[in-house]
Amino acid sequence: MKKCGGHSIITKHKPKPKPARLTITELKMAKDVSIEKHGFAKSTNIKYDQRLREARTWLKELVETEQSPTIPLGADELDSFDWMPGELEGAFNNIPTRASPWVLGLFIAYKCFTQKTKVTTAWQIHAAFKQVWETVDPNGRWSGPWRWDHEKGTGCGNPANSREVEHTIDAIKRCDGNEGSRSHSAAMMKQDMDRMVQWSNKLCPDSRLEELGKLSQGEYWKQLPFAVKHFMMRAFATSGFTLWTRNFELAKLQYKHLTLDLKTNDDYRYAHFKVSLLNRKNWAHHQTRDEIIHGHEYQIYEQPENPNIDMYFHFLQWLKFSEQFIYHRPLEVDDYIFPAIGSNGIARIETPIPHDTIQKWLDEFVGACEINLGQGRLMMHCFRRGGAQYHFIYAHFGKRWSLAVIRWWGGWAEGEHRDMLIRYLLDELYHYEESHGDALRPISHEANRLFLSEHIEMRLPSKLELCEMMVAQTKALEERILTSLTAATVGTLTTQEGWIMLAHTRPSQMTLREMDEIDMDTNAGPAVLTLPENRKLCIPSIAWKGLLHLRWKQIIRDWECSNPPRGHYIPLKDWDPEWLRGENRTTCGMKYHQRKLVAIEYIDRCQRDETVFLTKWPAAREGPKRLLKAITDDLKDRKLIKS
């Protein structure tokens, strides 16, 4: 109804056009297309199609090599029946035959035992054929356990669920467990994050953000790749640890997924920003429409008490860096937060950073800051596992999250918690509470009395605990005093006993009284350093098991520090020249002078600046031999040593 000149006029709405009538065939095609689009993920369907093609090609070749397609001996209860013509050839057709279970088990065994593939291949083949046979009959004839009626000569159920196939997969799982090692990623622990971020900040501090733009053109392009790597990795690592993302998920994050410069609506007015994760693995297939639209926005707040996992700070620092040195403009909606980076530090802004690059940088950072992982390795899931375990198990008392919060934050669906949460959290908790590897610990933490030993944090310390704490604090104080004392008195100790005590006694074995009894004379001349009795003079070899690009650092440590477990009792810089005469000249002379060349280059000429050293001597990343050759070649070119 509308008004015209004071009069109301009734208007009729145009009727909506009726949709065209579709035939049954057209409706079925539309349904099949929709199911294919919204059923399994596209990558899953591609993998299933690949396994089906492999299986059918293999079967065709197998049939061609067989003279007579009769059942072989040992095929369970079918061994007294001959296969009908075509049953072997049609074993992998959409309608299964009596031979289907046995042939499917044979193909899975061939792939995993003969071709040495992993159990994941067996599960993919099993799932692909199970899906094919289940969808053939809308009445579900080929669903459920496989059964064959010998009298009627017909079967029902799914051959993929047969005893033959299940036994084959069980054997493959046991083989994988016996011959292989754990293939999933180790967890990035909170203390590992502390160590890695602190190391990165030391080499490339946040002040580099302002300094980089003030460099000369040549120096700028030299420093850019190094700065890009450190700023991006700090943002990537803290974001992954906070959001519990897999590395490939975080790499796909775009500017349109962020809402910046927000404040809470309460009196506190906390500054924060939001991240919307649309690329979580399998998210859309496990969530309802309402959860997909509203259920994965994460509010990120500052964590000043935990600066090394503070996503709020490091992420915003990286955004500033990106706008200034990567994109050279304000970020736009489709820009990747973590774009692919070339070796020269220039980004390919239309492409997210590849998983291989993140893994390469992660390995480099972990090796450089010497994180001890034992036999493990930090891979795609390391930040997801570490962040989840930290907030569930290792966070401070009163800061740990409930299982409901853990499930929501990690993007786990209701149907997933039994498998995924047990793998990520409860296995770790079980080992924490049930392991008795610390039975010799002076003070037991009684992990199995209350959840996560929280009773320890709530009760008063015992007399024994107070004594142990006092001893630990005293040892820490002794170690600090010893370090300072050694640095202040090098070159002034006059007695052999005093030097040996300082150089070769562990801090925890030396008391304050013993330190006071060391005979020291500030007016004395240079110290005479002597090897401990029954010890031969030697220069320890560089451990070949260490990471190649870090081995040069051991040369510097041996030059400046002793290492008795390796037979290295006095730092090389303090060796008496007389020790390199006589028979020691042939055993130690050449090696000593080689080490001295590297040490002087790093300490004197590069002023202990690792970045300057590696820029000047990139051969250091290729191992000590290449580094030494590069230094000696340079000295020969400058005619400082003979060719």
Helices and strands as residue ranges (DSSP letters): E 2-4, E 7-9, H 24-38, H 42-65, G 76-78, H 100-109, I 110-114, H 119-134, E 147-149, E 154-156, G 159-161, H 163-179, H 190-203, H 208-211, G 212-214, H 217-243, H 247-251, G 255-257, E 258-263, E 271-276, H 283-286, H 289-294, E 297-301, G 307-309, H 311-321, I 322-326, E 339-341, E 347-352, H 355-368, H 382-389, I 390-394, H 403-409, G 414-416, H 417-421, I 422-426, H 427-434, G 451-453, H 454-458, H 463-489, H 496-504, G 507-509, H 512-516, G 548-550, H 552-560, G 564-566, G 572-574, G 577-580, H 583-584, I 585-589, H 590-600, I 601-605, H 610-616, G 618-622, H 624-637
